[in-house]
Amino acid sequence: MLGFKNWMNSTGSDQAKAPLPFPNVNGSSQKSLAAITEEMGGYMKWTNDYNYIPGLQEGDPPDLVLLYFNRPTRWNWHGSAPTVFQEKAWIIVPVDFGVDARINSRPGQFGEGSERVSLVEFRNRLKHTLDFVRTNQRSNWQAVVAEHTKFLDSLEQEKQ
């Protein structure tokens, strides 16, 4: 969350005016994450495993998905080594992942506020998030919805 906050402050956003938007570079997941590289100490290799949903901002509903691991995994979160004893699941990071009061307050929630969820819950939460971005016509919402809908469609293709 600190990397996101530093980026928001460096863009000239007025901290006194809430809510502040998270990075959104033309609605692109990877380009938007790349925008915060410097604030993350230049270490961004972990972003290869995550997809990011631009168009969200502080104060959005806490069940929205800000980041998600792009495949099921045994990891609990990107900072904790996986174990072969853990079943694969989807990792999502909700919009409020940096809010201390919410850390570990939801079932399946682990480090940095990430959550391990089933494929069904993952798809439902991602669809809900895309509906929110579309309905609220957030900046570059068409590109955001197109990119992540394509990802959702690829999951359906794998099932068949």
C-alpha positions in Angstrom: 0.0 0.0 0.0 2.9 2.3 0.7 4.0 2.1 -2.9 0.5 3.0 -4.1 0.3 5.9 -1.6 3.7 7.3 -2.6 2.7 7.2 -6.2 -0.6 8.9 -5.5 1.2 11.7 -3.6 3.9 12.0 -6.3 1.3 12.7 -9.0 0.2 15.9 -7.2 -3.0 14.4 -5.8 -4.3 16.4 -2.9 -4.2 14.3 0.2 -6.8 16.4 1.8 -9.3 15.5 -0.9 -10.3 11.8 -0.6 -10.6 9.5 -2.4 -7.4 9.3 -4.3 -7.2 7.1 -7.5 -4.8 4.2 -7.8 -2.5 4.2 -10.9 -4.3 4.0 -14.3 -2.2 4.2 -17.4 -4.6 3.9 -20.3 -6.5 1.1 -18.5 -3.6 -1.3 -18.9 -2.8 -3.7 -16.0 0.9 -3.9 -16.5 1.5 -0.3 -17.6 -0.4 0.9 -14.6 1.7 -1.3 -12.2 4.9 -0.2 -14.0 4.0 3.4 -13.0 4.7 2.6 -9.4 8.1 0.9 -10.0 10.1 3.6 -8.4 7.9 3.7 -5.3 8.3 0.0 -4.9 12.1 0.4 -4.8 12.5 -0.7 -8.4 11.6 -4.3 -7.5 8.6 -5.2 -9.7 9.4 -8.7 -10.9 6.5 -9.9 -8.7 4.1 -8.1 -11.0 4.6 -10.7 -13.7 2.4 -13.0 -11.5 -0.3 -10.5 -10.9 -3.0 -8.7 -12.9 -4.0 -5.3 -11.7 -7.4 -3.5 -12.2 -6.9 0.2 -13.0 -9.8 2.6 -12.4 -10.3 1.9 -8.7 -9.6 4.4 -5.9 -9.4 4.6 -2.2 -12.7 4.3 -0.5 -14.2 2.0 -3.1 -16.1 -1.0 -1.7 -13.7 -3.3 0.2 -14.8 -6.5 -1.7 -13.5 -5.1 -5.1 -10.4 -6.8 -6.5 -7.4 -4.5 -6.9 -4.9 -7.2 -7.9 -5.1 -10.9 -8.5 -2.6 -13.8 -9.1 -2.9 -14.7 -12.7 -3.2 -18.5 -12.0 -4.2 -20.7 -9.1 -1.3 -21.3 -6.7 -0.2 -22.9 -3.5 1.2 -19.6 -2.3 -0.6 -17.8 0.5 0.8 -14.5 -0.8 3.8 -13.4 -2.8 6.0 -13.0 0.2 5.5 -16.5 1.7 6.9 -19.6 0.1 4.3 -22.2 -1.0 3.9 -25.6 0.4 2.9 -28.8 -1.4 0.4 -29.4 1.3 -1.6 -26.4 0.4 -4.3 -26.9 -2.3 -4.1 -24.5 -5.2 -6.4 -21.5 -5.0 -6.7 -18.0 -6.5 -5.1 -15.1 -4.6 -6.9 -11.7 -4.7 -5.9 -8.4 -3.1 -8.9 -6.3 -2.3 -9.0 -2.5 -2.6 -8.6 -2.1 1.1 -5.6 -4.4 1.5 -3.6 -1.7 3.3 -6.3 -0.9 5.9 -4.9 -2.3 9.2 -8.3 -3.0 10.7 -9.2 -5.3 7.9 -6.0 -7.3 7.7 -6.8 -10.9 8.4 -10.4 -10.1 9.2 -11.9 -12.0 6.3 -11.9 -15.8 5.9 -9.0 -17.0 3.8 -7.1 -13.7 4.3 -3.3 -13.8 4.6 -0.3 -11.4 4.3 -0.8 -7.9 3.0 -4.6 -8.4 3.1 -4.6 -10.9 0.3 -7.2 -13.6 0.2 -7.2 -17.2 -1.1 -10.4 -18.0 -2.8 -12.0 -20.6 -5.0 -12.4 -20.3 -8.8 -16.1 -19.6 -8.4 -15.5 -16.8 -5.8 -12.6 -15.4 -7.9 -14.8 -15.2 -11.0 -17.7 -13.6 -9.1 -15.5 -11.0 -7.4 -13.7 -10.1 -10.6 -17.0 -9.8 -12.5 -18.4 -7.6 -9.7 -15.3 -5.4 -9.8 -15.5 -5.0 -13.6 -19.2 -4.2 -13.3 -18.3 -1.5 -10.7 -15.7 0.0 -13.0 -18.1 0.0 -15.9 -21.1 1.3 -14.0 -19.2 4.1 -12.4 -17.5 4.9 -15.8 -14.0 5.1 -14.3 -11.2 6.4 -16.4 -10.4 4.1 -19.3 -13.1 1.7 -18.2 -13.6 0.2 -21.6 -9.9 -0.9 -21.8 -10.0 -2.3 -18.2 -13.2 -4.3 -18.8 -11.9 -5.6 -22.2 -8.5 -6.8 -20.8 -10.0 -8.6 -17.7 -13.0 -10.0 -19.5 -10.6 -11.6 -22.0 -8.8 -13.1 -19.0 -12.1 -14.4 -17.6 -13.0 -15.8 -21.0 -9.7 -17.7 -21.1 -10.7 -19.4 -17.9 -13.9 -20.6 -19.4 -12.0 -21.9 -22.5 -9.6 -23.9 -20.2 -12.6 -25.5 -18.4 -14.0 -26.8 -21.7 
